[in-house]
Amino acid sequence: MNVNVVTCPSCRNALPQAICNTGELAFCPSCETSVQVEVFPAFFQSTLTAAKAETIVESGTSSCFYHENKKAVIHCDTCGRFLCALCDLDIGGVHICPACAEAGRKKGNVAELETNRVMYDSAALVLAFGAFLIWPIAVITAPTAIVLAVLSWRRPGSLVPRTRLRSYIAILVAILQLIGLAGFFIILSNEG
Amino acid sequence: MSAKPNPYKRVPGIGMDVYEYARLYMADDHLMLVGLSAWNESYRRFFFRDIQAIVIRKTQWWILYGALWLLAFFLFAAIALAVDDVASIVFWGIASVFIVGLAVNVVRGPTCSCYVKTAVQTTRLAPLGRLRRARSFLEQLRPVLAQAQEQFKKAEANLPPVVVESESGSPESPGPTAGP
């Protein structure tokens, strides 16, 4: 029997109903850790009927593109294929089919499906400041940092609000490093 | 043409996970936990309609933090008392940093670990590391979740009461349970 329970994060034992949704801290009966538990209606959703695709019983009814004996309930907003309730993926209010979702995930053009992004401005900043550890590598890292910082303006940035401060700092530090290196080599050549 | 406004609003707080630091953002229909490592951002979304429970566990780390701030303060205060003139001023300055740290720790209040439970995972929300902040966030989230899960609430009202068999065999209600 699959029973959904809220467990104590400390001892992993099921927490009693009496301490749920009280709005106050209460003690776990097993380990006496102070916990506050808020249970929401979705918790009981598993007892409800999950989305089921209706079988076609009469002729002339449109069927799902992926399941020919299942009744179509919606169409894919991307490719227009008819979909049954099982194949309908609601992503941020947009209904798409599994194939379009997979294609979107691979191409990275559906933001809701993205699980990570490379931050070129952060990479530029790491390179710019990393050069302080082994300064001769600044010959390579400083121009790379500038390229990455400029690239960050053209590439898709973070999904969350983020300023361009990192790229500006990276460019500034990299330029200062290049000036410093140029000065160093000029002094070195004059002495030689 | 105006740019599309970013749907994410930052929830105050920052927390450390195993190898990255994390921030929490709120959109119209979901929470997003953003992990930030050197040059990579990872995203974990928790849709309001999927959140089953929020569990806040009070921890004692703030006492340890307080003790460490206090220890550091006493250490530098002792050095400041032992030396003269400029060195004394410098060490008092350093000691004052630690006393400010201690004050901030006390003002922020007790620490906690906050977890969000969905049908398939339970994840710690590292940015909600202080009890006061976690509880105020929960207050903020409660009406939003109630609205997002309104259809479940209606269906739940029509459900029969759930009775779970305990190991001893007698029926009992161990907690909020939902059957298969």
Interface residues (C-beta under 8 A of the other chain):
Chain A: M1 N2 V3 N4 V5 V6 T7 C8 P9 S10 A14 L15 P16 Q17 C20 L25 T33 S34 V35 Q36 V37 E38 V39 F40 P41 A42 F43 F44 Q45 S46 T47 L48 G92 G93 E112 E114 T115 N116 R117 V118 M119 Y120 S122 A123 V126 S158 L159 V160 P161
Chain B: N6 Y8 R10 R23 Y25 D29 M32 V34 L36 A38 W39 N40 E41 S42 Y43 R44 R45 R49 D50 I51 Q52 A53 I54 V55 I56 R57 K58 S113 Y115 K117 T118 A119 T122 R124 R135 L138 R142 L145 A146 Q149 E150 F152 K153 A155 E156 L159 V162 V164 E165 S173 P174 G175 P176 T177 A178 G179 P180
